Amino acid sequence: MSPPCDVAVIGAGPVGCAAALAHARAGHRVLLLEASRRPPTRLAGEWIHPGGVAVLRRLGVGTPAPSFLPALGFILHPEDSSPPITLPCPRGDRAATARHCELVATLRAVAADDPAITLALGTRITSIRRTTVTYTREGGPERHARVWRVVGADGQSSVVRRTIHCAAPATTVSRTAGVLLRGLALPAEGYGHVFAGGPGPVLAYRLDDDTVRVTVDVPLSRRRAAELPSYVRRVYSPFLPADLAGLLCTALERKEAVQWAANRVRLRTFHGREPHVLVGDAVGTCHPLTASGLTIGLRDAECLAGTEDVTAHGRRRRAAVRPHEHLAAALHRIFCDPGRTTRDLRRSMYAVLRASGTERERMMRLLCAEELGPLPLTGAVLHVAGHALHEQLVTGRCRTNPWRTSVQACGDYLGWLRWMSRPPGHGWGK
């Protein structure tokens, strides 16, 4: 038999460790089960918004540790060579970056040091039946843990989600190619940099004094991996600083240096039913452009530990992330859709953000998943659409039959608003 425990957490990634720590802080004994003995080296979450940093701090994980680097927000670089737009974190708070493997190692060490947590690495789950988790460890005999709650923190292919027969569909919307570049100076240190203009956005942020992570959002196609360097050089490089473009293309030519991840969207509509609960990517995912997966998962974990009512927990978390899911879908479309209407809205978004500190603050609160209702996102979208329509009417950009053109533009913008009102996983990118 396993050590006596109240809660079993399946998966010792960042969210699983946070769930174990949060339940331990609430007075529960926790069994934390993980298949891998070593932290994963795959391309995964490395950016933590201020809300996630605050959760870690409350759980006793100090973000000034060597594996964490503070971040001030994002800088958006428009494709038209206009001045970049600085988007600081809300209220001047700090975000943090960390290599995923180092983040996992840090959190596992903190969990292992907690006397209320039993960390079992190298385990394989053989069955989950109601409150009994059966597993083996390193090929040994089966062990059984009787618990009050089973928490699935085991990612997109969650065994806990399969156990409760939740087969919510996931939609793959693009792919991310990630590389590590050394010796690169960012245009402004301390920020993540988003470069628009290519078929998808390019994100660059610092991980340590000598290393920058660069991710390229690549549209779905049958393009072979061997064609990626020339493809990036042709369609992305014109919108990147010359030194970044050169290092990136050189790194992409070394295929072993490129890590790939599929960008899947699964709406966060189902958080489980007692005694089985899902947190983090096991619940759902949105496009990683917003870099919010870690923060949402950490908040899932902390919220769950404070309640015994899974239904109420799911209701709160659905309401908390719904505006963010819509924002993630909208941003992906606004940066990737080449249509004229979207280009107009993108230019208007740049103008609105550049002109208004209030709009920059609102955008970052939405991006950091700090807005809990639909009104802020609705207001932001209407502001951008209104600016685009004003441009059509006032600037005289369409001199032949401007009213007909403006009426058509109104219809196009209303189409965008109708698209925004739908669940963000439906009709993605259309």
N, C-alpha and C positions, 0 to 999 in steps of 0.2 A: 504493500500500500504506500501511497505518497504521504508526505507530511500533512498533518491536518491543516486545512485551509478553508477560507470562506469564498474566495473568488479565484477562478482560473482565467488567465489572460493568454490567449493564443497569439503568438507573434511578439518578438522582442525588438521590433524596430523602434523608432522614436515615439510613435503614438502608443505602442504597446507598453513600453517602459513608462511613459507618462501615465497611462491608465493604471499600471501596477502601483506607481508611486502615489497617485491620487487616492486610490482605494486604501493603501496602507496609511496615508495621512488621515483617512476617515475612520481608522481603527480596525480595518479588516486584515486578515492574513491572506496573502496572495501567492498563488503558484503561477510563475511566469514561464511559459513554455516556448521554445524556439528551436526550429529545425537546424539552422546553421550554427556552427560553432564560432565562426568568424563574422565580423561585420561585413555586409555586402559592399561590393565595389561597383555595382551597376550605377547608371545615371538615374539619380533620384533626388528628392527634395534637399536643397541646400540653403534656401532663403527662408528666414523666419521673420514675419511681420512683428511689430511691437506687441500686439496682443499675445502672440505665441511666446515672445521673450518674457512677458509678464507671467504667463502660466509657468514656464520653467523656473522663474525666480520663486514663485510661491511654492513650487514643489521641491525647492532646495537645490536646484541646479544653477550654479553661478555662470551666467553668460560671459563674464570677463575671462573665463578659462582660455588657455592657449588655443583651443580648437574653435573658438568663436571670434569673429571679427565684426565690430559694430558697423552698421550701415545707416545712412542718413535718409534714404529714399531712392527715387529714380530720376533720371534725366532722359527726356524724350527728344530724339533727334529726328525732326521731320525730313521727308525726302526731298523737299524743295530748297535745301540749303539755307533755310531761314534759321534764326537763332534757336538753339535748343531750349527746351522748356523744363525747368527744374520743379520737381514734385516732391517736396519734403514729406517725411512721415508726419502724420497728424500730431498736433500739439508739440512738435519738436522732439517726439520720442525717437528712440533708436530701434532699428531692426538689427538683425544679425545674420551673418553667413557662416557656414561651416561645411567642410567636406562631409558628404553623407556618412562615409564610413567612420570618420572621427566623431561625428555627432552621435552615431549609434554606440560607439565604444564608450563615450563619456556617459551616456544615459544608462547603459548596461552596468557600468561600474557603480554608479550611484544606486541603482536598484539592488545590485548584489550586496552593497554595504548596509542596506536597510534590513534590520532583524525581522521585519514582518513580511519580507518577500523572499521566496525561494526561487532562484533563477535556475532553470534546467535547460541547458543547451544540448544540441544534438538529439532532439526528441522528434518522434513521428507520431502524429495523432492517428489512432486506429479507429476510434469511434467516439461520437458524442451523443449520449442518450440522456435527454433531459438534463439532470444535474450531475451526471457521471461522465467524466472525461477519461477515456482509456488511451494510454500512450505507451510507447517503448522508448528507451533511451540507449542510443548507440548499440542497437541490436540486442539489447537485454530482454528480460521477461516483461510481459505487460504489467503496467501499473494502473491503478484506478484512483481517481480523485473525485470525491463527493463534495460538491460545492453548492453555494447558494446562487451564484451567478457565473455564466460563461461569457467572456468578452472576446469577440473576434476582432483582433487588430492585425490580421494576417493578409492585408492588402487586397488587390483587385480580384485575385483568384481564391478568396477566403473559403476555407473549409467550413467555417461556422455558417457563412451565408448559404452554402450548399446544404448544410445540415437542416436548416430551417426552410429549405426549398424556396429561396428567394432568387429567382433567375432574372432579375431586372436586366434588360438588354443594355449593352454598351456599344457606343458608336465611335469608331476610329475616325478622327477628323483630319489628322496630319501626323507627321513624325518629327521628332526632334533629334538632331545630330549634335552631340556635345563633345567639346574638346577642351583640354587644359593648355593654356598658353603661358609660357614663362618669359620674363623680361619685358613684359608689355606695360606701358604706362597708359592708364585710362584717361580720357579727356578731362575728367574731374574725379579725383579719388574720393572714396567714401560713398559713392552712389552706384546703383545698378544703372546701366545704360541700355536704352531700347532704341534700336536703329530701324526706322521705317523705310519703305520704298521697294523692298524686294517682294517676292511672292509670299513671304511670311516675315515676321519680325525677327531680328537678331538681338539677343540679350547678352550682355557682358557684365560680370561683377567679379570683384576681387575675393579670393579665398584665403590668401596669405600674402606676405610681403613680396613674394616672387611669382605668384600664380593667379591667373585670371581664368575663370570659367566662361566659355562662350557657347551659347546654344543657338542653333539655327532652326527655325520652324520651316520644315520642308513639306510642300503639298504632297498628297497621295498621288502616286503615279507608278508606272512600271519602270521608272528610271533605275538603272543598275547602280550599285554602290560605286563602281569604278568611274561612273560619269559624274559623281558628286563634285569633285574638285573643280572641273571645268564649268559645271553648272553654277556653282557658287561664285566662281570668278566672273562669270558672264552676267548673272542677274542680281547678285547681292553686293558684290564688291564696289560697284559705283556709288553705293550709299553708305559705305563704311570709311572710316579714316584709313589712310594708306598703310600705316604700320599694322593696324589690326587686320586689314584685308590680306596683306602679304603673309603674316604669320598664320592666319586662319587657313588660307589655301595651302600653305606648306604643310600644316598639320593634317589637313584632310587627305593629302596625298599619301600619308602614312596611315594606311587603313587600320592598323592596330591601335592607332591613337584616337579613333573615333568610337564613341559610344552612342548607341541608338536607343530610343524609347518611343513607343507608340503613344500618341496623345488620344486617349479614350475619354469619352464623356458618358457618365452614368449619373442620372439625377439622384440626389440624396433624398429620396422619398421614403425609404424604409430603414429604420434603425434597429429592428429586431423585435422580438417578443419574449417576455420573461420565460425562462431564465437566460435566454440567449440574446446578446446585445452586440451591435456592430459599431465600430468607431473608425475614423480616418478613411482611407481608400476602400476599406471593406464596405463602407456605406455607399460611396459614390465618388466621382471625380469630375472636375471641369478642366478646361484647357489650362496648361501650366503657365501661360503667358502672365497670369496674375500672381504667380509664385505663392499661392495661398494654401496649397495642400497641407503643408506641415502645420500652419497656424490653425486651420480649421480642425485638423485631427487632434491637436493638443487641447483645443477648447472642448471638443467632443469628450475627451478623456476626463477633463476636470469636471465638466458638467455632469457626466454620468455618475462619477463617484459621489456626488452630492445628492443623489436621488435614489429612491427605491422604485419609482414608477417609470418604467421604460416607455410607456405610451406618452406620458407627459414630457419626458426627456426628448423623444423623437419629435414631438410637436414643437418644442422650443427650438431645437436645432434646425428643423426644416425652415421655420420662420427666420432664423438667424442667417442662414446661408442663401436663401432664395434670391435676394437682390444681387448677391455676389455671383451666383450662377448666371443670372441674366447679364451682368456686366461682363463676365468672362466670354460668353457667347458673342456679345456685341463687339467687344474689343477684337476678338479673333476675326470677325467678319469685317470690321472697319479697317483692319490692317491687311487683310488678305483678299478681299473682294475687289476686282479691278473695275467694276462698273462705275459709270459716271456719277450716279446718285451717291454711292459710297465715297467716291473721291471728294465730292462736294461736302459731304458730312465730315470727312476726315479733315479737310482744310478748315472747316468751321470749328471742329473740336480743337485744333491747334490755336485758332484765334481766340476762342473762349477761354481756354486754359492760360494763354499768354496774357490776356487782359485782366483776369480776375483771380485774386488770391482766394476768394471765397470758393470759386469753382475748383481751384487746385486742391483746396482742403477737402471739398466734398468728393472729388475724384479719388483722393487717397484714402478717405474713410471707407468708400465703397471698395476700393482695391484691397484694403487691409481687412475686409469683412467686419467692419465695425458698425455698419448701418443695419438696423434690425427690421426696417420696414421698407415698403416699395416707393414711398414718396421721394426720397432723395434721388434715387436713380431716375424716376419719372421726370423730376425737375431738371436733372442734368441733360437727359435726352431731349426734352422739349427746348431747353436753352440752346443746344447745338442745332436742332432742326430749325428753330426760329432764326438763328443767325444765318443759316444757309439760305433760308427763304428771303431774308432781308437782303442778302447779297444778290439774289436773283432780281429783286424788285428795284433796288436803289442804285446798285453800281452800274446798271445798264450793260451787263456783260452779254445779254442777249438782245441785240438791237433790232432784230427782225421779229416782229410779233412778240414782244416781251410778255404780254399778258397770257397769251396761249402757252408760252414756255413756262411761265410761273405757275399756271394752273397744273400743267403736267408735272412740274417739280413738286407741287403740293401733294399730288397723288402719289408720287414716288416716296416722299417723306412719310406720308400716311402709311404706305406699304411697309416701310421700315418700322414704324410704331406698332403696326399690327403684328409684325414678326417679333418685335420685342415683347409683346404681351403674351406670346405663346410660351409653353415650357421650353427652356433653352436647349433641351436635347432633341426637339422635334424640328425637322426641316433645317438642320444646322447648315449655315452658309448659303441658304437659298433666299 
